[in-house]
Amino acid sequence: MRNFKGTREAFAAAVMDMAENDARVMVVSPDSLKAMRATEFGETYPDRYVECGIAEQGAVDVAAGLASCGMLPFVGTYCGFLTMRACEQMRTFVGYTDQNVKFVGVNAGLLGGEREGVTHQFYEDLAIVSAFPNFTIFTPADPAQCYHAVRLAAETQGPVYIRGGSGREVDVYDKEAPFSPDGITIWRDYGKDAVLFSNGYVLDRVIAAADLLKDKGIAVTVADINILYGKNDAKIVEAIRSAEQLFTIEDHNINGGLGSYISRLSTEHAPRKVKRIALTTYGESGPAKELADQYGYSPEAIAQTVVETLR
């Protein structure tokens, strides 16, 4: 495993490592090679790197064609540019035809940007991609998990969308910890007063909130949901059944993301009360961590919402 720091570097490290042993691995860039920290890939494997320029729709079309010929293409860029500009192409030329294309969208959520404002903060991507049949969604919580998510995506048949950050993510998992194919990892198991489901780059804040709640005498479980709409949700449903009150905390719009997924599973398998903590408006420009605090993602704010809901 190569060394890396943030999720973008983790993506680049993963495709480099895989390319050494798999000649099918390719990178398709809509003028994003530097943004994805993948310049080394283009220099090392020029015949497996396709530069499409600022043309996300064309990049997805190219990737679909490569996949139809047996190649294993990865398309990486800012997640909003990918899922919004190339929405039709992802749906029709990859989803409908069930092509083996892998997408990595970075700058996800408030924590995904840094002083770039609403044009480079994207919190609608999961809602868009979750509407596409055949797509599997990976939501890694830190750089190490992003590395392993990219490698698991290569082993997963069909379209996969991986949600990446900006490079400022907090390390949560051990670097060698695998990306769970079950779609869930339990991080705190203090009790069943409630289950706090989270994912992505707010997971460390939710874990801290659970520790604060424990000090207040409230015993909760924290579950990282790293796969949305996967083929095996049995263990997620098991966690849903374990408590009467559920919370979802995600750096995404309140519609169409983790909260919608857990609510759907609860409705279908074990009806429970679900309190969703998510964005209900557009973000502002500023330091990412300060914005996250302002929009209710501080450990103290999360813990307070849990306390007030359980009263």
C-alpha positions in Angstrom: 0.0 0.0 0.0 1.3 3.4 -1.0 1.4 6.3 1.4 -1.4 8.9 1.2 -2.9 11.6 3.3 -6.4 12.6 2.2 -9.2 10.9 0.2 -8.0 12.2 -3.1 -4.5 10.9 -2.5 -6.1 7.6 -1.3 -7.9 7.3 -4.7 -4.7 7.9 -6.6 -2.8 5.4 -4.5 -5.4 2.7 -4.9 -5.6 3.0 -8.7 -1.7 3.0 -8.9 -1.5 -0.1 -6.8 -4.2 -1.9 -8.8 -2.8 -0.9 -12.1 0.4 -2.7 -11.4 -1.4 -6.1 -11.5 -4.5 -5.3 -13.6 -4.1 -4.0 -17.1 -7.8 -3.2 -17.3 -7.6 -0.3 -14.8 -7.9 3.1 -16.5 -8.5 6.6 -15.4 -10.8 8.9 -17.3 -10.3 12.6 -16.5 -12.6 15.5 -17.2 -9.7 17.9 -16.6 -9.4 16.6 -13.1 -6.1 14.6 -13.0 -4.4 17.2 -10.6 -7.6 17.6 -8.5 -7.7 13.8 -8.0 -3.9 13.7 -7.2 -3.5 11.2 -10.0 -0.8 12.8 -12.2 1.6 9.9 -11.4 -1.0 7.6 -13.0 -1.1 9.6 -16.2 2.7 9.7 -16.4 3.2 6.0 -15.5 0.4 4.7 -17.7 -0.2 7.2 -20.5 -1.9 4.5 -22.6 -4.5 3.9 -19.8 -5.3 7.6 -19.1 -7.8 9.4 -21.1 -8.1 13.2 -20.8 -11.4 14.6 -21.9 -11.0 18.2 -20.9 -13.8 20.0 -19.0 -16.5 17.7 -20.4 -17.9 15.5 -17.7 -20.6 14.2 -20.0 -18.1 13.1 -22.5 -15.9 11.5 -19.9 -18.8 9.3 -18.7 -19.5 8.3 -22.3 -15.9 7.4 -22.8 -15.8 5.4 -19.6 -19.0 3.5 -20.6 -17.4 2.6 -24.0 -14.2 1.4 -22.3 -16.2 -0.7 -19.9 -18.2 -2.3 -22.7 -14.8 -3.4 -24.2 -13.8 -5.1 -20.9 -11.7 -2.3 -19.4 -12.1 -1.1 -15.8 -12.4 2.7 -16.0 -12.5 5.1 -13.0 -13.9 8.6 -13.5 -12.9 11.1 -10.8 -13.8 14.7 -10.3 -15.8 17.1 -8.1 -18.9 15.2 -7.2 -21.3 17.9 -8.1 -19.8 18.4 -11.6 -20.0 14.6 -12.0 -23.5 13.8 -10.7 -25.2 17.0 -12.0 -23.5 17.8 -15.3 -23.3 14.2 -16.3 -26.4 12.9 -14.6 -28.1 11.7 -17.8 -24.9 9.9 -19.0 -24.5 8.2 -15.6 -28.1 7.1 -15.7 -28.5 6.0 -19.3 -25.1 5.0 -20.6 -23.8 3.4 -17.4 -26.8 2.6 -15.1 -29.3 1.4 -17.8 -26.6 -0.6 -19.6 -25.2 -1.8 -16.3 -21.6 -1.0 -17.3 -18.7 -1.7 -15.0 -17.7 1.9 -14.5 -16.5 3.3 -11.2 -17.0 6.9 -10.1 -15.2 8.9 -7.5 -16.8 12.3 -6.6 -14.8 14.6 -4.3 -15.6 17.8 -2.3 -18.7 16.1 -0.9 -20.6 18.0 1.8 -19.7 21.0 3.9 -16.6 19.2 5.1 -15.6 18.5 1.5 -14.8 22.0 0.6 -12.8 24.8 2.1 -13.8 28.5 1.6 -15.1 27.6 -1.8 -18.8 28.2 -1.1 -21.9 26.6 -2.6 -20.4 26.2 -6.1 -17.8 23.6 -4.8 -19.8 22.1 -1.9 -22.0 19.3 -2.9 -24.7 17.8 -0.7 -27.1 16.5 -3.3 -25.0 13.8 -4.9 -26.3 10.8 -2.9 -29.9 11.8 -3.7 -29.1 11.8 -7.4 -27.2 8.6 -7.6 -29.5 6.7 -5.3 -32.2 7.1 -7.9 -30.3 5.1 -10.4 -31.0 1.3 -10.4 -27.9 -0.9 -10.6 -25.7 1.7 -8.8 -23.9 0.8 -5.5 -22.9 3.8 -3.3 -19.8 3.7 -1.1 -19.4 6.4 1.6 -15.9 6.0 3.2 -15.3 7.8 6.5 -11.6 8.7 6.1 -8.7 8.4 3.7 -7.8 4.8 4.6 -11.4 3.7 4.0 -11.5 5.5 0.7 -8.4 3.6 -0.4 -10.1 0.3 0.5 -13.4 1.4 -1.0 -11.7 2.0 -4.4 -10.2 -1.4 -4.3 -13.5 -3.0 -3.3 -15.3 -1.1 -6.1 -12.9 -2.7 -8.6 -14.1 -6.1 -7.3 -17.8 -5.1 -7.4 -19.5 -5.8 -10.7 -21.6 -3.0 -12.0 -21.6 0.8 -11.5 -20.2 2.1 -8.2 -20.2 5.6 -6.9 -17.6 6.5 -4.2 -18.0 9.7 -2.1 -14.7 11.5 -1.5 -13.7 14.6 0.4 -11.2 17.4 0.1 -8.0 16.0 1.7 -8.7 17.4 5.2 -10.5 14.3 6.6 -9.9 13.1 10.1 -8.4 9.6 10.4 -11.0 7.3 12.1 -10.1 3.7 11.0 -6.9 1.8 11.2 -5.1 2.0 7.9 -5.4 -1.7 7.3 -9.1 -2.0 8.3 -11.1 -3.4 5.3 -14.0 -1.6 3.8 -16.9 -3.6 5.3 -18.9 -5.4 2.6 -21.7 -5.7 5.1 -22.3 -2.0 4.8 -22.1 -1.4 8.6 -19.4 -1.1 11.3 -20.3 -0.6 15.0 -18.1 2.1 16.5 -19.7 2.5 19.9 -21.9 0.0 21.7 -22.7 1.7 25.0 -26.4 0.7 25.0 -29.7 0.8 23.1 -31.3 4.1 24.2 -30.8 4.9 20.6 -28.8 4.0 17.5 -26.8 6.8 15.8 -26.3 6.0 12.2 -23.7 8.1 10.4 -21.3 7.9 7.5 -18.7 9.9 5.7 -16.6 12.7 7.2 -18.8 13.5 10.2 -18.4 10.0 11.7 -15.7 11.2 14.1 -18.0 13.9 15.4 -20.8 11.4 16.0 -18.4 9.1 17.9 -17.4 12.1 20.1 -21.1 12.9 20.6 -21.7 9.3 21.8 -19.0 9.7 24.4 -20.6 13.0 25.6 -23.9 11.2 25.9 -22.4 8.4 27.9 -21.2 11.0 30.4 -24.9 12.2 30.7 -26.1 8.7 31.3 -27.5 8.1 27.8 -26.2 4.9 26.3 -26.2 4.8 22.5 -24.8 2.7 19.7 -22.9 4.4 16.8 -23.0 2.6 13.4 -21.0 3.7 10.3 -23.1 2.9 7.3 -20.5 2.8 4.5 -22.6 1.3 1.7 -26.0 2.6 0.6 -28.3 0.5 -1.5 -26.0 -2.5 -1.5 -27.0 -6.0 -2.1 -26.8 -7.1 1.5 -28.5 -5.0 4.2 -29.2 -7.7 6.8 -26.8 -6.4 9.4 -28.1 -2.8 9.0 -31.6 -4.1 9.5 -30.4 -5.9 12.6 -29.1 -2.6 14.0 -32.4 -0.9 13.2 -34.3 -3.5 15.2 -32.0 -3.1 18.2 -33.6 0.3 19.4 -36.8 2.1 19.3 -35.3 5.5 18.5 -32.9 6.0 15.6 -30.9 9.0 14.5 -29.1 9.6 11.2 -26.3 12.2 11.0 -24.9 13.0 7.6 -23.1 15.8 5.7 -25.8 15.8 2.9 -29.2 17.2 2.2 -31.9 15.8 4.4 -33.5 14.3 1.4 -32.1 11.3 -0.5 -29.1 10.3 1.6 -28.5 8.2 4.6 -31.6 9.4 6.4 -33.8 8.3 3.5 -32.0 5.0 3.3 -32.4 4.1 7.0 -36.0 5.3 7.0 -36.8 3.1 4.0 -35.2 0.0 5.6 -37.0 0.8 8.9 -40.4 1.2 7.1 -39.9 -2.1 5.3 -38.5 -4.2 8.1 -38.9 -2.7 11.5 -40.8 0.6 11.9 -39.0 2.9 14.3 -38.9 6.6 15.1 -36.2 8.2 13.0 -34.7 11.7 13.7 -32.6 13.0 10.8 -29.7 15.5 11.3 -28.8 16.8 7.9 -28.7 19.9 5.8 -31.9 21.7 4.9 -30.4 24.7 3.1 -27.4 25.7 1.0 -24.0 26.1 2.6 -21.9 29.2 3.0 -18.2 30.0 2.3 -15.7 29.5 5.2 -13.4 27.0 6.9 -15.0 23.6 6.5 -14.8 22.6 10.2 -16.3 25.9 11.3 -19.1 25.6 8.8 -19.9 22.1 10.1 -20.1 23.4 13.6 -22.4 26.2 12.5 -24.8 23.9 10.7 -25.2 21.6 13.7 -22.5 19.0 13.3 -20.5 19.7 16.4 -20.4 16.8 18.9 -22.2 19.0 21.4 -25.0 20.0 19.0 -25.5 16.3 18.0 -25.6 15.2 21.6 -28.0 18.0 22.5 -30.4 16.9 19.7 -30.3 13.4 21.0 -31.1 14.5 24.5 -34.0 16.7 23.4 -35.4 13.9 21.2 -35.3 11.3 23.9 -37.1 13.4 26.5 
